Amino acid sequence: MRSALQDRPHTSFRLYDSLNHLMMKSHYGKILKLKKEYKIPQHVDSQVIEDIANFVRDPIVFQ
C-alpha cells in the first residue's frame, strides 16, 4: 500500500501496528479470535483520533 502512494506528494501513510481494523487495541492479534475482541469494551485509540484531528485541521501539514 505504501509503495502505491509514494509518487503522490500530498499523501501520507500511517500504520498502527498494535491496533485492529476497528482502530482499537488488538488483544489477541489473530484474525481467528476477532469475535472475542468484539466483546471487549474499548474506544478508538487516542493516537488515531489525534491523527484524524490534525488532518482535519490542516491536511497539508499533516504529511
Buried (B, 14 or more C-beta within 10 A) or exposed (E): EEEEEEEEEEEEEEEBEEBBEBBBBBEEEEEEEEEEBEEEEEEEBEEBEEBBEEBEEEEEEBE
